C-alpha cells in the first residue's frame, strides 16, 4: 500500500510541474509584444539640381605649334660631267641670282670648248669671204660687168654665213656655260652634296638652295580642330623666342595625316616680309566668326564606357542621353551634338542618377 501511495505522489508532482511550465510559457508569450514583419523599402531617389542648357555666343580659337621652313628648295645640278673646282660657298652662305658658285673642268669639256671655238672661227671666216664676194659682185654690176642676179646670190650667201656664225657663237656660249655652275636665284645655301675636286656626272646634285623670301609656317592640327581649318583663314603667329605676334593666313592644307595623327597646314605672312628664320618655331592661333552654341555645367557630364552622357529631366523623369562635348568655357562645356538649348539636365548627383538602375538590381554574392 505504501508503495502505491508513493507512485501516486510522484505522478501528481510531474503533472503539476508540466502544467506550471506550460502556463509560464503561455504567460510569457502573451506578455511579449509580437515583432513587426520586416518590409523591404525602396531607397529614395538621389536629390538632384536641374539647370537648363543655355545658348552662348562663342568665337572659336584653334591653337597649334608651327615651325618656319622653306616653301620649296632649288637643287643646283652639274650641267655636264667633270671635276668640280673653285667651289666658293658653304652651307648658310647667301648668294645672288647668276652668281658663279663653282667651275667644271675635264677633258670632255675641254674638247667641246676647242670644237666650239674652231666652229666659230670657221663660220666667221666663211662670213667674211661671203662679204668680199658680195662687194665684188656689186662693183661688177656698177661697171656693167656683172648681173643683178649675181648680186642677189652673193647677198643670200652673206645672210646664210651670218646665221651660221650666230649659231656657232651660241654653241660656244653654251659650252662655256657648261663649265660654270651659277645660282639660279638669290637665296641661302642649305646643303652641299659635292665638294671641291669631286668628279661629278651630268645632272648630279651639287647643292641645295633656299630661295630668298620663300619661307612659310608648317603647323599641325589634331582631331576636330583639323576639320575646322580652311584655306584663307587668318590668325597670328607668336614666336617662341619672344617678339610681337605677326598676322598669318592659311594657304594650303596638305590633306595627309602624320604618324602622330596630326594634319599639316601651311601658313604665309599676311602682311609685309616678316623676317623669319628657317627653323624658327612658335604658336599659331586661328580665329573664327562668332556663332551660337549650347553650354551646360561641366559637372553635368557623365563618362561611361568611352561615351559622354547627361541626365535630361522631362515629364517622364530622368533619361540618359549621349552627347558630344566640345571646348570648355570656364565652369561650362560646349555641347556639339545631342542637346538643345532649354532642356534641363542634372548638375548634382548626375552619376548617382545615371547608375541608379544598376544599383537597384545589384545583389551581394552568396
C-alpha positions in Angstrom: 0.0 0.0 0.0 2.8 2.4 0.9 4.5 1.7 -2.4 1.4 2.6 -4.4 0.9 5.8 -2.4 4.5 7.0 -3.3 3.9 6.3 -7.1 0.7 8.4 -7.0 2.5 11.3 -5.3 5.3 11.2 -7.9 2.8 11.3 -10.8 0.9 14.2 -9.3 4.1 16.2 -8.8 5.1 15.6 -12.5 1.7 16.7 -13.8 1.9 19.8 -11.6 5.4 20.7 -12.9 4.3 20.2 -16.5 1.3 22.4 -16.1 3.3 25.1 -14.4 5.9 25.3 -17.2 3.3 25.3 -19.9 1.4 28.1 -18.1 4.6 30.2 -17.7 5.3 29.8 -21.4 1.8 30.9 -22.3 2.1 33.8 -19.9 5.5 34.9 -21.4 4.1 34.6 -25.0 1.1 36.7 -24.0 3.2 39.4 -22.4 5.9 39.6 -25.0 4.9 42.0 -27.9 5.0 40.5 -31.4 8.0 41.5 -33.6 6.9 43.6 -36.7 7.3 42.0 -40.1 10.4 43.1 -41.9 9.4 45.0 -45.0 11.9 46.0 -47.8 11.6 49.7 -48.5 12.8 51.2 -51.8 15.7 53.6 -51.5 14.7 57.2 -52.2 15.9 58.8 -55.4 19.0 61.0 -55.1 18.3 64.6 -54.7 19.3 66.4 -57.9 19.5 70.0 -59.0 18.5 70.7 -62.6 19.5 73.6 -64.8 18.5 74.4 -68.4 21.1 74.2 -71.2 21.7 77.7 -72.4 22.8 79.4 -75.6 26.1 81.2 -75.7 28.0 83.2 -78.3 31.5 81.8 -78.9 34.4 82.8 -81.1 36.3 79.5 -81.6 40.1 79.6 -81.4 42.3 76.9 -82.9 45.8 76.6 -81.4 48.8 74.7 -82.8 52.6 74.7 -82.8 54.3 75.9 -86.0 57.8 75.9 -87.5 59.3 78.2 -90.1 60.5 76.2 -93.1 61.2 76.9 -96.8 58.1 76.7 -99.0 60.3 75.0 -101.6 64.0 74.4 -102.3 66.1 74.5 -105.5 68.6 71.8 -106.4 71.6 73.0 -108.4 72.9 70.2 -110.6 76.1 69.8 -112.6 75.3 70.8 -116.3 78.0 68.4 -117.6 80.3 65.7 -116.3 83.6 67.0 -115.0 85.7 67.8 -112.0 84.3 70.4 -109.6 86.7 73.2 -108.8 86.6 76.8 -107.4 83.7 76.0 -105.0 83.3 79.2 -103.1 80.2 78.6 -101.0 79.4 76.8 -97.8 76.1 76.0 -96.1 74.5 79.2 -94.8 76.1 81.4 -97.4 73.8 83.8 -99.2 74.1 84.1 -103.0 72.6 86.3 -105.7 70.9 85.3 -108.9 73.5 84.4 -111.6 76.4 84.4 -109.2 79.2 81.9 -110.1 79.4 79.1 -107.5 82.0 76.8 -109.0 83.6 75.6 -112.2 83.7 72.3 -114.0 86.9 71.1 -115.7 87.8 67.9 -117.5 89.0 66.5 -120.9 85.5 66.2 -122.2 84.6 69.8 -121.6 88.0 71.0 -122.9 87.4 69.1 -126.2 83.9 70.5 -126.5 85.3 74.0 -126.0 88.0 73.6 -128.6 85.5 72.3 -131.1 83.1 75.1 -130.5 85.8 77.7 -130.8 87.0 76.2 -134.1 83.5 76.1 -135.4 83.0 79.8 -134.6 86.3 80.7 -136.3 85.3 78.8 -139.4 81.9 80.4 -139.6 83.3 83.8 -139.2 85.9 83.2 -142.0 83.1 82.0 -144.3 81.1 85.1 -143.4 84.0 87.3 -144.3 84.5 85.5 -147.6 80.9 85.9 -148.5 81.1 89.7 -147.7 84.0 90.0 -150.1 82.2 88.1 -152.8 79.2 90.4 -152.4 81.4 93.5 -152.6 82.9 92.2 -155.9 79.5 91.4 -157.4 78.3 94.9 -156.6 81.4 96.5 -158.3 80.9 94.4 -161.4 77.2 95.4 -161.5 78.2 99.0 -161.3 80.7 98.7 -164.2 78.2 96.6 -166.2 80.5 93.5 -166.0 78.1 91.7 -163.6 74.4 91.0 -163.3 71.9 91.7 -160.6 71.2 88.0 -160.2 74.9 87.5 -159.1 74.4 90.3 -156.5 71.3 88.6 -155.1 73.1 85.3 -154.9 76.0 87.0 -153.1 73.6 88.7 -150.6 71.9 85.3 -149.9 75.3 83.7 -149.2 76.2 86.5 -146.8 72.9 86.1 -144.9 73.5 82.4 -144.6 77.1 82.7 -143.4 75.9 85.3 -140.9 73.4 82.9 -139.5 76.0 80.1 -139.3 78.3 82.4 -137.4 75.5 83.3 -134.9 74.8 79.6 -134.3 78.5 78.9 -133.8 78.7 81.8 -131.3 75.7 80.4 -129.4 77.2 76.9 -129.3 80.4 78.4 -127.9 78.5 80.3 -125.2 76.6 77.1 -124.3 79.9 75.1 -123.9 81.3 77.9 -121.8 78.2 77.9 -119.6 78.6 74.2 -119.1 81.9 75.0 -117.4 80.3 77.3 -114.9 77.9 76.5 -112.1 75.7 79.5 -111.3 72.9 80.3 -108.8 69.5 80.2 -110.5 68.0 82.6 -107.9 69.0 84.6 -104.9 68.9 82.7 -101.6 70.7 80.8 -99.0 72.8 77.6 -99.4 71.2 74.9 -97.2 73.5 71.9 -98.0 76.3 70.7 -100.3 76.1 67.4 -102.0 79.6 67.6 -103.6 82.9 69.1 -102.5 86.0 70.7 -104.1 87.7 68.3 -106.5 84.9 65.8 -106.8 84.3 64.0 -110.1 80.6 64.6 -110.9 78.4 63.3 -113.6 75.9 65.3 -115.7 72.8 66.3 -113.7 74.3 65.3 -110.4 73.1 67.4 -107.5 75.7 69.7 -106.2 74.0 71.9 -103.6 70.5 72.8 -102.3 69.4 76.4 -102.4 66.7 78.1 -100.4 65.2 81.0 -102.4 65.1 84.3 -100.6 61.7 85.3 -99.2 60.2 81.9 -99.7 59.5 80.9 -96.1 56.2 79.8 -94.6 54.9 78.2 -91.5 54.0 74.5 -91.1 51.6 73.8 -88.3 49.9 70.5 -87.2 46.3 70.4 -86.1 44.6 67.4 -84.5 41.2 65.8 -84.3 38.2 68.0 -84.7 40.4 71.1 -85.0 41.9 70.0 -88.3 38.4 69.8 -89.8 37.7 73.4 -89.0 40.9 74.8 -90.7 40.3 76.1 -94.2 42.3 78.0 -96.8 42.2 81.7 -96.4 41.6 81.6 -92.7 43.6 84.2 -90.8 45.3 84.3 -87.4 48.5 85.2 -85.6 51.9 83.6 -85.2 53.8 84.2 -81.9 57.5 83.3 -81.9 58.6 81.2 -79.0 61.7 83.3 -78.5 59.6 86.4 -77.9 58.7 89.3 -80.2 55.4 90.6 -81.5 52.8 88.4 -83.0 52.5 88.6 -86.8 49.4 88.2 -88.9 49.3 85.0 -91.0 46.8 83.2 -93.3 46.2 79.6 -94.2 47.5 78.9 -97.8 47.3 75.1 -98.0 46.0 72.0 -96.3 48.2 69.0 -97.2 45.4 66.5 -96.6 47.6 63.8 -95.2 48.0 62.6 -91.6 51.3 62.4 -89.9 52.2 59.3 -87.8 51.2 61.2 -84.7 47.7 61.8 -86.1 48.1 65.5 -87.0 47.4 67.1 -90.3 49.9 69.6 -91.6 48.8 73.1 -92.6 50.9 75.7 -94.4 50.5 79.4 -93.5 52.1 82.5 -95.0 52.7 86.0 -93.7 49.6 88.2 -94.3 51.5 91.5 -94.3 55.0 92.7 -95.1 58.0 90.5 -95.1 58.2 89.1 -91.6 62.0 88.4 -91.4 61.5 84.8 -90.3 64.5 82.5 -89.9 64.4 78.9 -91.1 63.8 76.6 -88.2 62.2 79.3 -86.0 59.1 78.0 -84.1 56.2 79.3 -82.1 52.5 79.0 -81.8 49.7 79.8 -84.2 46.2 81.0 -83.2 43.4 80.9 -85.8 40.1 82.7 -85.2 36.6 82.0 -86.5 33.5 84.2 -86.6 31.2 84.2 -83.5 28.5 81.6 -83.5 25.8 80.3 -81.2 26.4 77.2 -79.2 24.8 75.2 -76.4 26.5 75.1 -73.0 25.9 73.1 -69.8 27.8 73.0 -66.5 30.8 70.7 -66.8 29.7 68.7 -63.7 26.6 67.6 -65.6 28.7 65.4 -67.9 29.0 61.7 -67.2 31.6 59.4 -68.8 30.6 55.8 -69.2 32.4 53.2 -71.4 34.1 55.8 -73.5 31.0 57.9 -74.2 29.7 61.1 -72.7 26.1 61.4 -71.3 23.9 63.8 -69.5 20.7 63.1 -67.5 17.9 65.0 -69.1 14.9 65.8 -66.9 11.5 65.7 -68.5 7.9 64.7 -68.0 8.8 61.1 -67.6 11.6 61.6 -65.2 15.4 61.5 -65.8 16.6 60.0 -69.0 20.3 59.5 -70.0 21.2 61.0 -73.4 24.5 60.7 -75.3 26.2 64.0 -76.2 29.3 65.2 -77.9 31.2 67.7 -75.7 33.3 70.5 -77.2 35.6 73.1 -75.8 35.5 74.2 -72.1 34.5 77.7 -71.2 35.3 78.3 -67.5 32.9 76.1 -65.5 30.8 75.2 -68.6 31.4 72.9 -71.5 30.0 73.4 -75.0 27.8 70.6 -76.4 28.4 69.9 -80.1 25.6 67.4 -80.6 22.9 65.7 -78.6 21.3 68.6 -76.6 19.2 71.6 -77.3 19.0 74.9 -75.5 16.4 75.0 -72.8 16.4 71.3 -72.0 17.0 70.6 -68.3 20.0 68.5 -67.2 21.0 67.2 -63.7 24.0 69.0 -62.4 24.2 67.4 -59.0 24.2 63.6 -58.3 24.3 63.1 -62.0 26.4 59.9 -61.6 24.0 58.5 -59.0 21.0 59.1 -61.2 22.8 57.6 -64.2 23.8 54.4 -62.3 20.6 54.2 -60.2 19.2 51.3 -62.3 22.4 49.4 -61.8 22.3 49.9 -58.0 18.6 48.8 -57.9 19.4 45.4 -59.3 22.7 44.9 -57.5 22.8 41.9 -55.1 25.6 40.8 -52.8 27.1 37.5 -53.7 26.0 34.5 -51.6 
